[in-house]
């Protein structure tokens, strides 16, 4: 069986989605994200991921803009891509 | 007749769930705006009645959770815990049900009857979600009222539902969130330890959860109440369970998920919503900026056209006539009385009228931008730029508006989410040169610098921006509670603006403006008139000129005569008054020639620098007092501007003198 690979949210390309596995930060950040719908186990779709720009993600039907540093704290199990939403260039990196 | 007690309910909800629309629908125009004690956060209250039973409604600030992350969250939580409303109506966004039930799960833990206003049913439907309110009611054990408040659907059922729950006609047993799987044993131990020390009104179970979530306010509160040795044990248990926040979040959503699963049917999951399609452009690094600039230009154009131009024209046409009429009508009375009515009172009312018309248009635009959900996109686009000066991206809007007029800029600071960034936005707006300041500069620069004038004007505006940036950095470092300005912001779904919501918004803003700032603007205009009139009825020998004379030593440092200083101080009435005052004190028909003769280019540059940085006009100052709710901060910013304006003016003059000559 393939080992589960955990990648930071910033490495997920625009149009792809995955499941939140870890959140490597203090309770303040975790509580704040949870209150906006991002918690362990939730499926997150990356809507926009441009170089040096905050990401735009969608989780639980909510669009959230999140800075790259904070997004990097969220560990994802990358899932199936959704190429049909790809009218954004899949550009990543810091 | 039976005695009827007024009941009080609180309205809670996350941002972007249509809470204000529900509030408006529930209370109609029976509303009152105030402020939460000691805060700049607006406090809305209203009332309605069902079958003769009167209800007060307190609109809590929109918050995602009840953890002490911000002033708003503390306000909402403290109100529910300490003021014990008879019920809380939780407005929930049906289109993002799970996420908005997070707050509900926190409210239910506070031992207060909860009624869910399941709003935005229409949006949910558009998003391909079918929600069964009865199933949700069943799953949560909480009364659920489905509605689409923006379309006026279902709101009539809310008030009777509240009445049934509060009067005890309808009793439901809430199925409390089970969020104790994680760290259960430790939680029980902590609860035993703290049980005797928990202040009244705080459910111990809830306090334990908040402590395990790392809520600083609750931790401090308990440390205060408990003897040190018991607190030490609690602290140890908490330290052992550092990862609890993550587990609690998962457990809470497990409970929410179970409820939502029973109530929600997804019909289609693959359609990309309209919002996502629009945001492909609206938040795009290039297109987003282009769209924003076009919209800002359009907004400024509309405001200028409808607001400013219209009012200036009518004022120029009618105000002199009205003043003349008043003078004729009062002929025979003592001259000071006539002048006070014509130049003081009527001018003051005229200024108020101008601002009222202008601000109304501005608030309509602001209301639309906010209501359709575009404001959040501006915040997103400008965040990288604004965070450098310690501000959130959203504050770009009020500062940008400041270029037209500082007054709506200061008031527009309300878009800032935290009290801290709001105060910073208020204090930084006066550094933005308004259209009147720019006009004065554009008028004077060619007189002093001829063909080089455009460069000077651009340079002066850039100087203002630089001072703003430096001040922003100083404030950001100096003010308490410095936040890392990481962006974590919801981008709400776009929707059509709701005319009623916007109309009520504009009405409240204008009422607030007239009550708070309007009175001050009026009083100050009359006061300045008095200073400029007495004791001899002439500006040249008035108290205002006297102040100018006192400042002669200061003027010497800048190469300016007292006349130019008086003109500078007159800009306190309104920035454009500087020119008119020069006309009066310099005398003569040709102001340009007189200025050219009296003021050297170096001194002219010094004057323009000082003018561009000078203390805000009366109207701006009045709204700063009203919005910051602090004379201390207002005086601090005035003192600072005064200091910086003259400091920079002197510096620039002294340096320029070396190159340009006296």
Interface residues (C-beta under 8 A of the other chain):
Chain A: X22 X23 X26 X27 X28 X30 X31 X32 X33 X34 X35 X36 X37 X39 X40 X41 X42 X47 X48 X50 X52 X53 X54 X56 X58 X59 X60 X61 X62 X63 X64 X65 X66 X67 X69 X70 X84 X85 X87 X88
Chain B: X14 X64 X65 X67 X69 X95 X96 X97 X98 X99 X102 X103 X127 X129 X213 X214 X215 X244 X245 X246 X248 X249 X250 X252 X253 X270 X272 X275 X276 X279 X280 X283 X284 X285 X376 X379 X380 X383 X384 X486 X487 X488 X489 X490 X491 X492 X493
